[in-house]
Amino acid sequence: MQPTLIACTRATASSGMPDLPDNNELAIRVMAMPADTNAAGDIFGGWLMSQMDIAGSVFARRLARGRVVTVAVDSFQFKQPVFVGDVVSCYATITRVGKTSITVHVRAFADRYGQSHDQIQVTEADLTYVAVDENRKPRQVPKDL
């Protein structure tokens, strides 16, 4: 399988890292560490799923203006492996806003250690969150998004 390379159009000169892919917002950036590996020494898929869920929830929480909970993983596709030392960046975009729910499309890209600043897409997912109140009951998402 050929890796998907995403060229970032807006470089950030001060950080030396590429800026976000168009039409997405950076939700989180984290480095894959040796503690995140499975028994075979590869980055554990569950670790990456967790990072994607965190990224989606950060984005949904901001839009919901409060607590959200994950209610569904509508799709999840692993495209390329993640290796120890990769810097994983998760970008999010809203795909649907319902009465109490927000669906977020999250794409993860890996910056390979010691390679160019091209980002290799490693995963993408659609996750649905529900806004909840202090009693953990569903509440309406603000309409003035």
N, C-alpha and C positions, 0 to 999 in steps of 0.2 A: 504494500500500500504506500503510495506517494504522500508525504506529509503536505498539509495545506499550509502555505506560507502567506501570512497577512502582512502587507506593507503598511506601516502606519504613516499617515499623511502629514501629521503635525509633530515634528520632532521637538523634544524638550531639551534644549541645549544645556541647561543648567544641571539636569540630573544625569544626562548621558543615556537615559532610557527612552525608548520610543513612547509617544503619547498614545492615546486610545485609538482603537479602530473607529472609523466613522460610524455615527449613529448609535453608539453605545457609551455607557458610562463606566469608568473603573469603579468597582465595588470593593475589591480587596486585592492585595498582592502579598504573596508569602513564598518563602523558600522551602522546597522539599528537603527534609533532613533524614539522616539515617534512621532515626526513631520511627519514621513514617513508612518503613518498608515492611513487606510481607515476608514469609519464611523463605522465599526464593530470592530476596534481596531487591525486589522491584518495589516501587512506590505502590502502596496498597490502594486499590480502587476505592475502598470505603473512606480513606483519608481524603481523596479527591472529591468524592461525593459530599462529604462533610463541608469542604471548602466552598463548593458550589452552593450548597444550602445556606451557608452563612452569607455568602455574597448576595444571593437572592433575597434573603430576609433583611439584610441591611437596607437594600434598595426599597423593598416593600414597606418596611417599618417607617422609613422617611415619608413615603407617599401616604401611608395610612395615618401618619402623625400619632403613632403609638404602637403598642404591642401587636405582633402578628405571630401566628403559628403556621407551621407547614401542614397542609392537609393533603397534598398530592404531589407526586413526582410523575408528571404526565408523560415525559420521555427523558431518556438519558442515554447518550451515545458516547462511548469511548472511541476516539479516533486514532490516537497515538499514545505510546507510553510516556510516563513522567519519570525522570531519573533524579537520584539524589543530587542536590545542587541546582536543579532547575528552579528558576524564579517563575512561579505560576501567578498569572494575572487573570482575574475573573471580571469580565465585563457584562453588564446587565442592561436590558431594555424591557420596558413594560409592553406586554402584548395584549393584555385584556384587563379591564377594571370592571368588576361586577358590583352588586349591592354591598356585599361584605368581603369580597375576595379580590385578590390581585394576582395575575399570572405574570411571571417574569421569565424571560428567555435569558439564560446565562451561558456565556461562552468562555472557556478557559484556554489560555495560551501559555506556552512555556518558552522562556528565554533560556536557551541551552548555555550552560557555563562555558565561557571561553570562545563562543561562536559569535556570529554577527548579531545585530539587533533585530533580525527578522524574528517574528514570533510564530511558533508552530502551534496551530490549533490542536489541542489534545482532547477536548471534551466539549459537549454542549448538552444543555438540558432545558426543559420547561418545567417550572415548579409553580405550584399554586399555594398561596398563603391566605389565611382569613384573619381579618382584623378582629381582635378580642378586647373586651373591657376588663376592668379590675377583677371581675368574677370569672374570667376566662370564658365568657359568653360572646358569641358573635355580635359585632356592632357594625354599623354602616361605615363605609369608607367615605371620607369627606368628598363632597361633590365638586368642590372648587379646585380640583387637581390641575 
